[in-house]
């Protein structure tokens, strides 16, 4: 796993990551409208041509002869976006990702943008963030497919509707 992503789960900080933005802990109490606005603030930025979500770092042979595993290295902006995401504590994301509701949402970007609830957005994000912990590249694929953009657009719309 990318060391910077570990902060989303563990809250740790390596010396080399000190210049990265600190992710917001999921358990911190935040005004729901402010959280939606923060997430939605990336809706336009995620689609701009110069937006860089990150890149794959290939495996390499170290001096001691061991090989490193390839991993996805998130850009600063990607980490800022992910820092606005809320991971739902106590949510059975493994079971939910196989539900009919999840399959429909994961398969229909337009439905997410038009009808997803705040809770559904955070469920999707929880599945993606936790899934990336166990399957490197889950978040990169979600970005490439437009899923993260659809989530951010819906968050912006919900925040605008709530005043």
C-alpha positions in Angstrom: 0.0 0.0 0.0 1.1 3.5 -0.7 2.4 4.9 2.6 0.4 8.1 2.3 -2.8 6.1 2.0 -2.0 4.3 5.3 -2.7 7.6 7.0 -6.4 7.3 6.0 -6.5 4.1 8.1 -3.8 4.4 10.7 -3.3 8.1 11.2 0.5 7.7 11.1 3.0 10.0 9.4 6.3 9.1 7.9 9.1 11.6 7.7 9.0 11.6 3.9 5.2 12.2 3.9 5.3 15.3 6.1 4.7 17.6 3.2 1.4 15.7 2.3 -1.9 17.0 3.5 -3.1 15.3 6.6 -6.2 13.2 6.0 -9.1 14.0 8.2 -9.9 11.1 10.6 -13.2 9.4 9.8 -14.5 9.5 13.4 -14.2 13.3 13.8 -17.5 15.1 14.1 -18.1 17.3 11.1 -21.1 19.2 9.9 -22.7 17.0 7.2 -23.3 19.9 4.9 -19.6 21.0 5.2 -18.5 17.5 4.5 -20.6 17.3 1.4 -19.4 20.7 0.2 -15.7 19.6 0.7 -16.3 16.4 -1.2 -18.3 18.2 -3.9 -15.7 20.9 -4.3 -13.7 18.5 -6.3 -16.5 17.8 -8.8 -15.1 20.0 -11.5 -11.4 19.6 -10.7 -11.5 15.8 -11.1 -12.4 16.2 -14.8 -9.9 19.0 -15.7 -7.2 17.8 -18.2 -4.3 18.7 -15.9 -5.7 16.9 -12.9 -3.3 14.0 -12.0 -4.8 11.4 -9.7 -1.4 9.6 -9.4 0.6 6.9 -11.1 1.8 3.3 -10.7 5.3 2.9 -9.2 6.8 -0.3 -10.8 8.5 -3.0 -8.9 12.2 -2.6 -8.6 15.2 -4.6 -7.3 16.6 -3.1 -4.1 20.3 -3.1 -3.2 19.8 -6.2 -0.9 18.4 -8.1 -3.9 14.8 -8.1 -2.8 12.1 -6.9 -5.1 9.5 -4.3 -4.2 5.9 -4.7 -5.1 4.3 -2.2 -7.5 2.0 0.3 -5.9 -0.2 3.2 -6.9 1.2 6.6 -5.7 -1.5 9.2 -5.3 -0.9 12.8 -6.2 -1.2 15.6 -3.6 -4.6 16.6 -5.1 -5.8 13.0 -5.0 -4.9 12.8 -1.3 -6.7 16.1 -0.7 -9.8 14.7 -2.4 -9.6 11.4 -0.4 -9.1 13.4 2.8 -12.7 14.8 2.2 -14.1 11.3 2.0 -15.9 9.8 5.0 -15.3 6.2 5.8 -18.3 4.8 7.7 -17.2 3.2 11.0 -18.9 -0.1 11.8 -20.4 -0.4 8.3 -20.2 -4.0 6.8 -18.8 -2.8 3.5 -17.8 -6.3 2.5 -21.4 -7.6 2.6 -22.8 -4.4 1.1 -20.6 -4.3 -1.9 -22.3 -7.6 -3.1 -25.8 -6.2 -2.5 -28.2 -5.4 -5.3 -28.1 -1.7 -4.2 -24.4 -1.6 -4.5 -24.3 -3.4 -7.9 -26.8 -0.9 -9.3 -24.9 2.1 -8.0 -21.5 0.9 -9.0 -22.8 0.2 -12.5 -24.6 3.5 -13.2 -22.8 6.8 -12.9 -25.8 8.8 -14.1 -27.9 7.2 -11.3 -25.3 8.2 -8.7 -25.3 11.8 -10.0 -29.1 12.1 -10.1 -30.4 10.0 -7.2 -27.8 8.7 -4.7 -28.3 9.7 -1.1 -25.6 11.0 1.1 -25.5 7.7 2.9 -25.0 5.8 -0.4 -22.2 8.2 -1.4 -20.4 7.4 1.9 -21.1 3.7 1.5 -19.5 3.8 -2.0 -16.5 5.7 -0.7 -16.1 3.3 2.2 -16.1 0.3 -0.2 -13.6 2.0 -2.5 -11.2 3.2 0.3 -11.3 0.0 2.3 -11.1 -2.0 -0.9 -8.0 -0.2 -2.0 -6.4 -1.3 1.3 -6.8 -4.9 0.2 -6.6 -4.5 -3.5 -4.1 -1.8 -4.7 -5.5 0.2 -7.5 -9.2 0.1 -6.5 -9.3 3.9 -6.1 -7.2 4.5 -9.3 -9.8 2.4 -11.3 -12.7 4.3 -9.6 -11.1 7.6 -10.8 -10.4 6.3 -14.3 -14.0 5.0 -14.7 -15.5 8.3 -13.6 -17.0 6.8 -10.4 -15.2 9.3 -8.1 -16.3 12.2 -10.3 -19.9 11.0 -10.2 -19.7 10.8 -6.4 -18.2 14.3 -6.1 -20.8 15.8 -8.5 -23.7 14.2 -6.4 -22.1 15.5 -3.2 -22.0 19.0 -4.7 -25.6 18.8 -5.7 -26.8 17.5 -2.3 -24.8 20.2 -0.5 -26.4 22.9 -2.8 -29.9 21.5 -2.1 -29.4 21.5 1.6 -28.7 25.2 1.7 
